[in-house]
Amino acid sequence: MDKPNTSVKVKEDHAVLSVFLNIRVANIQDFYASCKDLGAEFISEPKEFGGEFRCYMKDPDGYLIEVGQSKFKFKIQH
């Protein structure tokens, strides 16, 4: 697991769900710096993992948020 001191497991009571949010950004370094300046709590800095860069933060309620940036450039067509 690439999230320090964090593990993901299925709860024994299957009626209770554990969730985390996964978002993608165009520039993870800018996102990380901006959020840090605003006081966001990160549990890891942006690191390279395979085809992307990612880091992890917690929202004010303690929920895990994965932030990622693809190494590949995609052209958005409208």
C-alpha positions in Angstrom: 0.0 0.0 0.0 1.4 3.4 -0.9 -0.5 5.4 1.7 1.6 5.7 4.9 0.0 4.3 8.0 -3.3 3.7 6.2 -4.9 0.4 5.3 -8.0 -0.5 3.3 -10.1 -3.5 4.4 -13.7 -4.7 4.0 -15.7 -4.3 7.2 -17.2 -7.5 8.6 -20.7 -5.8 8.6 -21.3 -5.6 4.8 -24.0 -3.0 5.4 -21.3 -0.5 6.5 -19.3 0.9 3.7 -15.8 2.5 3.8 -15.2 5.0 1.0 -12.6 7.4 -0.3 -12.7 10.0 -3.0 -10.4 9.8 -6.1 -9.9 12.9 -8.1 -7.6 13.7 -11.1 -5.9 17.1 -11.6 -3.9 18.6 -14.5 -1.0 19.6 -12.3 -0.5 17.7 -9.1 2.4 19.9 -7.9 0.3 23.1 -8.2 -2.7 21.4 -6.6 -0.6 20.1 -3.7 1.1 23.5 -3.1 -2.2 25.4 -3.3 -4.0 23.1 -0.9 -1.1 23.1 1.6 -1.2 26.9 1.6 -4.9 26.7 2.5 -4.1 24.3 5.4 -5.1 21.0 3.9 -3.8 17.9 5.7 -1.8 15.6 3.4 -0.6 12.2 4.5 1.8 11.9 1.6 3.6 14.1 -0.9 3.1 13.6 -4.7 5.0 10.5 -5.8 5.3 8.6 -9.0 3.4 5.3 -9.3 3.4 3.6 -12.7 1.6 5.8 -15.2 0.7 8.5 -12.8 1.7 10.8 -9.9 -0.5 10.7 -6.8 -0.7 11.8 -3.2 -3.2 11.4 -0.4 -5.0 13.9 1.8 -7.8 13.9 4.3 -10.9 16.0 4.3 -12.0 17.9 7.4 -14.0 14.8 8.6 -11.0 12.5 8.1 -12.1 10.8 4.9 -9.3 9.8 2.5 -8.9 11.6 -0.8 -6.6 10.3 -3.5 -5.3 12.9 -5.9 -3.8 11.8 -9.1 -2.2 13.2 -12.3 -1.7 11.0 -15.4 1.7 11.0 -17.0 -0.1 10.9 -20.4 -1.5 13.9 -22.1 -5.1 13.7 -23.2 -6.8 16.1 -25.5 -10.3 17.0 -24.5 -12.7 17.4 -27.4 -15.9 19.4 -27.1 
